[in-house]
Amino acid sequence: MEKLEETFIKIYDLYADDCLRLAVSFTKSLADAEDIVQKVFIKLYSELNNNLSRTYNKSWLLKVTANESKNFLKHSWHKRIIFHNELLENKEGSNIHIDEISEYLLKLPEKYRIVIYLYYYEGYKIKEIAEILSLNEENVRTRLRRGKEKMKIILGGVKIC
C-alpha cells in the first residue's frame, strides 16, 4: 500500500499543474478546472490500485483531463452558464510579452485554444495532440492554423516578443 501512495504522490507532484492548466483552457474557470483535476487523479489512484505495474505518463493524464473536461462541458446545466469576458484594452502598436498571450488565448474558441495550448505551451507534436484529443492529424493541423489566424486577429497585428 505504501508503494501505491508513493507512486501516486510522485505522479501528482510531476503532472498536477499541467493537468490544471489544460482543464482551465477548456473551462476558463479555475474552480471548475480544480474539480476536473481532482476527478482525474481519483481515476489515476483507482487505476494504480488495480494495476500498479503499468506506467501512467503525462500523455495519459492529459488525455484523461481532456476527456473529463469535455464531459464537464457537455452537462446541460453548464451549457447555460454565460461567461462574461472583460474587453481587453486595444494595445495596437505596442508589443505584448509572451506571458500575456495566455490571457488572449482564452478568447479563442475551445477547439483552437486546446490545440494551440498543447502545441505551444506543452510542446506536444501534432501526432501526440491527435492521440490526446482523439482527432486525426490533419484536423489538428487545420485547427492549429486556423487558431493562429484567429489569434492574429485578436491581437490586432501586435508584434509578439
N, C-alpha and C positions, 0 to 999 in steps of 0.2 A: 504493500500500500504506500509505503514511503517513496518508492521509486516512481509511482504514478504521480504523486504530488510534486516531486522534484521536476519531473518531465513537464508537467503542466505549467508550473511556475516559470520554468525556463522558456517555454514557448510563449507564454503570456508576456513575459518581460521583453522578448525579442520583437513580437509582432502586434501587440495590442494597439499601439499608436498608429500603425499602418492601417489596421482594420478600421479604427475610428475615423481616420481621415477619409477613407473610401466611403464609409457609411455617411459621413457628413456631406460628401459630394453628391450622394444620392438624395438625402433627405433635406439638406440645407438647415438642419437643426441639430445642435449638439446633444440635447436631451434625447431625441429620438435615436440618434446615432449611438449614444451610450447604451440604450436599451438593446439595440441590434447587436452591438459588440458583446454584450452580456449573453445574448442567446447563442452567438457564435461560439463563445468559449464554454458555455454549458454543453453545447453539442460536441465540442472538442473533448471535454472531460469525459463525456459519455463514450465517445469513440476510443479514447485512450483506455478507459476502463475495460472495454470489450477487446481491444487489440493493442496492447502496449508496444508490441514489436514493430508495428507499422510506423513509417515516417510521415509526419504531418508537417509540411513545409509552408512557407509563406504563400505560395501559389494556391495551395488547398484552402488556406484560411481566407484569402481574398475572394476566392470563388464562392465559398460559403457566405462570406459577408455580402457579396453582390447579390446572391440569391435571397438572403434574408432581407436585404434592403428592398429588393423588388417585391417580395411578399408583403413587406410592410406598406409599400406604396400602393399595393393593389386593394387594400382594405377600403371599403366604401366610405367609412367614416373619415378616413384620411383624405380621400379624394375631394371631400367638401371643404377642407381647410384651405383658406386663401392666404397665400404668402404675400406680405406687403414688403417689397424691397424698397429701400431708400434710393432715391435718384442720386446717382453719383455726380459730383461736380464735373463739368466738362473740363478736361485737362488738355485740350488740344494745344499742340505746340510745345508741351512740356515733356520731359522724359519720365517714364514710370520705372521704378525699380522692380526687378523680377519678383520680389516678395509681395508686392502689391497685386500681382496678377491673379492670385487665388481669389481675391475679392471680385474681380471681373469674371473669373471662371464660373462663379456661381450664377451668373446671369445667362449662361448658355443653357439650351435645352439639355435635359438629362442624358440623352443618347450621345451627344457630343461631349458633354462635360466629363462623363465617366471615362470615355476612350482617351481624351486628352490627359486626364489625371493619371491614368495608368501608364500612358506612354511617356509623358514628360516628367511627372513627379516621382513615379515609382520605377521608371526605367525599363518597363516591360517591352518586349518586342511584339510586333503585330501578331505573330502566331500565338504567343502566350496570351495576349489580350483576347484573341478569338476563343481560346480554350476557356479562359476565366468567365467570359460573358456568353459562352455558347453561341457564338456567331461565326460566320465564315470569314476568312482573311480579307477578302475583297470588301466585305461590308465594313470591316474595321478600318481599312484604308480610306474608304469613302467617308465614313464618319469623322475620321481624323482630318481629312482635307476640308470637309465642309465646316467642321468645328473651328479650324484655324481661320477660315474665311469669315465666319461669324464673329470670331474673336477680334479680327482686324476691324470689323465694323463697330463692335462695342468699344474698342479702344480709340476709334476715330482717327486711325492713321498715326497714332502716337508711337514714337520710337521706344522699343523695349530695350533696356540696358541689362 
